[in-house]
Amino acid sequence: MKRTFRAALLFLGLATAAAAAQKTDTLKVAGWHSSGDAYKSEQAVRAVKGVVRVETDKVKAELTVTYDDAATNRAAIEKAVAGAGYSVKK
């Protein structure tokens, strides 16, 4: 009985971990003219629940974000960039 219970707990734990995967997206951002613009976008994206890591490249006008896809999605990240005053190129 204990063995069956432990096996069930292990299975549920693995199933939950598999469902909550990290995803990385690179977004092209329009409207950056300085390092401050990139920083402002970065801070806005960091505030999104589920975001794990954010990197910006001002020269390429790119924002690379790693996030837990069970907690957030690309649309929420794009909304944060828009809220900071910039737009994501499609």
C-alpha positions as CSV (number, residue, x, y, z in Angstrom):
1,M,0.0,0.0,0.0
2,K,2.8,2.5,0.9
3,R,4.6,1.5,-2.2
4,T,1.6,2.2,-4.4
5,F,1.0,5.6,-2.7
6,R,4.7,6.6,-3.2
7,A,4.6,5.6,-6.8
8,A,1.4,7.7,-7.3
9,L,3.1,10.7,-5.6
10,L,6.1,10.3,-7.8
11,F,4.0,10.1,-10.9
12,L,2.1,13.2,-10.0
13,G,5.2,15.1,-9.2
14,L,6.8,14.2,-12.5
15,A,3.7,15.0,-14.5
16,T,3.5,18.5,-12.9
17,A,7.2,19.1,-13.6
18,A,6.8,18.1,-17.2
19,A,3.8,20.4,-17.7
20,A,5.7,23.5,-16.3
21,A,8.5,23.8,-18.9
22,Q,10.6,26.8,-19.5
23,K,10.5,28.5,-22.8
24,T,12.8,31.1,-24.4
25,D,11.6,33.7,-26.9
26,T,13.5,36.5,-28.6
27,L,11.5,39.6,-29.4
28,K,12.4,42.4,-31.8
29,V,11.5,45.7,-30.1
30,A,10.8,48.9,-31.9
31,G,11.4,52.3,-30.3
32,W,14.7,51.8,-28.5
33,H,17.0,54.8,-28.9
34,S,19.3,54.3,-25.9
35,S,20.4,51.9,-23.2
36,G,17.7,53.4,-21.0
37,D,15.0,52.3,-23.3
38,A,16.3,48.7,-23.3
39,Y,16.6,48.8,-19.5
40,K,13.0,50.1,-19.1
41,S,11.7,47.2,-21.3
42,E,13.8,44.7,-19.4
43,Q,12.5,45.9,-16.0
44,A,8.9,45.8,-17.3
45,V,9.3,42.2,-18.5
46,R,11.1,41.1,-15.3
47,A,7.9,42.2,-13.4
48,V,5.8,39.6,-15.3
49,K,5.0,36.6,-13.0
50,G,6.8,33.5,-14.4
51,V,9.6,35.3,-16.1
52,V,12.9,33.7,-15.2
53,R,15.5,35.6,-17.2
54,V,15.7,38.6,-19.4
55,E,18.5,39.8,-21.6
56,T,18.6,42.8,-24.0
57,D,20.7,43.6,-27.0
58,K,20.3,47.3,-27.7
59,V,22.3,47.1,-31.0
60,K,20.0,44.4,-32.4
61,A,17.0,45.8,-30.6
62,E,16.2,42.3,-29.2
63,L,14.9,41.2,-25.9
64,T,15.4,37.5,-25.0
65,V,13.2,36.2,-22.3
66,T,13.1,32.8,-20.5
67,Y,9.8,32.1,-18.8
68,D,7.7,29.3,-17.2
69,D,5.1,28.7,-19.8
70,A,2.7,27.4,-17.2
71,A,2.7,30.8,-15.5
72,T,2.8,33.2,-18.4
73,N,3.0,33.5,-22.2
74,R,4.4,35.5,-25.0
75,A,1.3,37.8,-25.2
76,A,1.8,38.8,-21.5
77,I,5.4,39.6,-22.2
78,E,4.5,41.6,-25.3
79,K,1.9,43.5,-23.2
80,A,4.6,44.4,-20.7
81,V,6.9,45.7,-23.4
82,A,3.9,47.8,-24.7
83,G,3.2,49.1,-21.2
84,A,6.8,50.3,-21.1
85,G,6.1,52.4,-24.2
86,Y,7.6,50.2,-26.9
87,S,6.2,47.7,-29.5
88,V,7.2,44.2,-30.5
89,K,7.8,43.7,-34.2
90,K,5.9,40.8,-35.6
